[in-house]
Amino acid sequence: MQLGNDRSPGFKKTLNIAAIEADYYLGKKYSDVPEQSADDLVDGLTRYQEEAFDYSYYSGPLVDKTHWIGPEGYICPSDVTYARPKRARNVNGEWRVIVQDVLYYTQTQRMETCLFPGGDCRTIAPCYKSQCLQKYVYHRMLSFDPCDTYKGLFIDIYRLPSACSCHIPY
């Protein structure tokens, strides 16, 4: 059998590699978020502020109990939902349809949103100027482009709310 024969495994492998390399949408189908920082994942906080955080002083739950006032609850209240999104904007701002309920295939996401984004953190003295910030995480979901169905199904990246965090500026 010759290497150039169209029935040889090497020839088919070469054709597959050539087809993959020629695919304009490959980078969009199998993309990764190269760098994740506060610039993308936390409202009101920059990457440089986040990188400057120093936890060396932290010694655990060493807190004066008289400081904790009000009813039991979180410092930054949030709402947690489990949803199966059907449409969303990807990280590039483009609308996509997310594949759901196809042959028992579902994509359930946990989403946590701040009830009072930008509000003061509970039980923290006002002099600290604390603030509740929405945090995000990137999720990959099987999707398709409703404006260009010839792309077929592909994995796309979506920025979803993941937590509500108390931030005390330096």
C-alpha positions as CSV (number, residue, x, y, z in Angstrom):
1,M,0.0,0.0,0.0
2,Q,1.4,3.4,-0.9
3,L,1.3,6.4,1.5
4,G,-0.5,8.6,-1.1
5,N,-3.3,6.1,-1.5
6,D,-6.6,7.6,-0.5
7,R,-7.4,4.5,1.5
8,S,-4.4,4.7,3.7
9,P,-4.8,5.9,7.4
10,G,-2.1,8.4,7.0
11,F,-3.8,10.0,4.0
12,K,-7.1,10.3,5.9
13,K,-5.3,11.8,8.9
14,T,-3.6,14.4,6.7
15,L,-7.0,15.3,5.2
16,N,-8.5,15.7,8.6
17,I,-5.7,17.9,9.9
18,A,-5.9,20.0,6.7
19,A,-9.7,20.4,7.2
20,I,-9.2,21.4,10.8
21,E,-6.5,23.9,10.0
22,A,-8.6,25.4,7.3
23,D,-11.6,25.8,9.6
24,Y,-12.1,29.6,10.1
25,Y,-14.3,29.0,13.2
26,L,-11.9,26.6,15.0
27,G,-10.7,29.3,17.4
28,K,-14.3,30.1,18.3
29,K,-15.3,26.5,18.7
30,Y,-12.5,25.5,20.9
31,S,-11.4,28.7,22.5
32,D,-10.1,29.4,26.0
33,V,-10.1,32.4,28.2
34,P,-6.3,33.0,28.5
35,E,-6.4,35.3,31.5
36,Q,-9.0,35.8,34.1
37,S,-8.8,38.7,36.5
38,A,-10.9,41.1,38.5
39,D,-11.1,43.3,35.3
40,D,-13.5,40.7,33.8
41,L,-14.9,38.8,36.9
42,V,-15.6,41.4,39.6
43,D,-17.6,44.7,39.1
44,G,-15.9,47.7,40.6
45,L,-12.5,46.1,41.2
46,T,-9.4,46.2,38.9
47,R,-6.8,43.5,38.3
48,Y,-4.2,45.6,39.9
49,Q,-6.2,46.1,43.1
50,E,-6.8,42.4,43.3
51,E,-3.1,41.5,42.8
52,A,-2.2,43.9,45.6
53,F,-4.3,42.1,48.1
54,D,-2.3,40.8,51.1
55,Y,-3.7,38.2,53.4
56,S,-0.6,37.8,55.6
57,Y,-2.4,39.7,58.5
58,Y,-5.4,37.4,58.4
59,S,-5.6,35.2,61.5
60,G,-9.0,33.6,61.2
61,P,-12.3,34.4,62.9
62,L,-10.8,36.8,65.5
63,V,-13.8,39.3,65.6
64,D,-15.3,41.2,68.5
65,K,-18.8,39.7,68.9
66,T,-20.3,43.1,69.7
67,H,-19.6,44.2,66.2
68,W,-22.1,41.7,64.7
69,I,-25.4,43.5,64.8
70,G,-28.7,42.7,63.1
71,P,-30.3,39.4,62.2
72,E,-28.3,36.3,61.0
73,G,-27.4,36.5,57.3
74,Y,-24.7,37.0,54.8
75,I,-22.5,40.1,54.7
76,C,-23.6,40.6,51.1
77,P,-27.1,39.0,50.5
78,S,-27.5,37.2,47.2
79,D,-30.0,35.2,45.3
80,V,-29.0,31.7,44.0
81,T,-30.9,30.2,41.1
82,Y,-30.3,27.0,39.1
83,A,-31.2,27.8,35.5
84,R,-31.0,26.2,32.0
85,P,-30.4,29.3,29.8
86,K,-31.8,29.1,26.3
87,R,-30.3,32.2,24.9
88,A,-27.4,34.4,26.1
89,R,-24.7,36.7,24.9
90,N,-21.3,35.1,24.7
91,V,-18.1,36.9,25.9
92,N,-17.9,38.7,22.6
93,G,-21.4,40.1,23.0
94,E,-23.0,37.9,20.3
95,W,-26.3,36.3,20.8
96,R,-26.3,32.5,20.8
97,V,-28.9,29.8,21.3
98,I,-27.8,27.3,24.0
99,V,-28.6,23.7,23.4
100,Q,-31.1,22.4,26.0
101,D,-33.4,19.4,26.4
102,V,-32.2,17.6,23.3
103,L,-32.3,13.8,23.9
104,Y,-32.1,14.3,27.6
105,Y,-29.1,16.7,27.3
106,T,-29.4,19.7,29.6
107,Q,-26.9,22.4,30.7
108,T,-27.9,23.6,34.2
109,Q,-25.9,26.5,35.6
110,R,-25.8,27.8,39.2
111,M,-26.1,31.5,39.2
112,E,-25.7,33.8,42.2
113,T,-26.5,37.5,41.9
114,C,-26.2,40.3,44.5
115,L,-29.4,41.5,45.9
116,F,-27.8,45.0,46.5
117,P,-24.8,45.3,44.1
118,G,-22.8,48.4,45.1
119,G,-24.5,48.5,48.5
120,D,-22.7,48.6,51.9
121,C,-21.7,45.3,53.3
122,R,-23.8,44.3,56.4
123,T,-22.2,44.5,59.8
124,I,-19.1,46.4,58.5
125,A,-18.6,49.8,60.0
126,P,-19.4,52.6,57.5
127,C,-15.9,54.1,57.9
128,Y,-14.5,51.2,55.9
129,K,-16.5,52.2,52.9
130,S,-17.2,48.5,52.1
131,Q,-19.2,47.6,49.0
132,C,-20.9,44.4,47.8
133,L,-19.6,43.4,44.3
134,Q,-20.9,41.0,41.8
135,K,-18.4,38.3,40.8
136,Y,-18.5,36.3,37.6
137,V,-17.2,33.0,36.2
138,Y,-16.8,31.8,32.7
139,H,-18.8,28.7,31.6
140,R,-18.5,26.8,28.4
141,M,-21.8,25.6,26.9
142,L,-22.8,23.8,23.7
143,S,-24.4,26.4,21.5
144,F,-25.3,27.4,17.9
145,D,-25.5,30.7,16.1
146,P,-29.1,31.4,15.0
147,C,-27.8,33.8,12.3
148,D,-25.4,31.3,10.7
149,T,-26.7,27.7,11.1
150,Y,-24.0,26.5,8.8
151,K,-21.5,26.8,11.7
152,G,-23.3,23.9,13.4
153,L,-23.0,23.1,17.1
154,F,-19.9,24.4,18.9
155,I,-18.7,25.2,22.4
156,D,-19.0,28.9,23.3
157,I,-18.0,30.8,26.4
158,Y,-20.4,32.8,28.6
159,R,-19.8,35.1,31.6
160,L,-22.3,34.2,34.3
161,P,-22.8,35.7,37.8
162,S,-21.2,33.4,40.4
163,A,-21.0,35.2,43.8
164,C,-21.6,38.4,45.7
165,S,-18.5,39.5,47.6
166,C,-17.7,42.2,50.1
167,H,-14.9,44.4,49.1
168,I,-13.1,46.9,51.4
169,P,-11.0,49.4,49.4
170,Y,-7.4,50.0,50.5
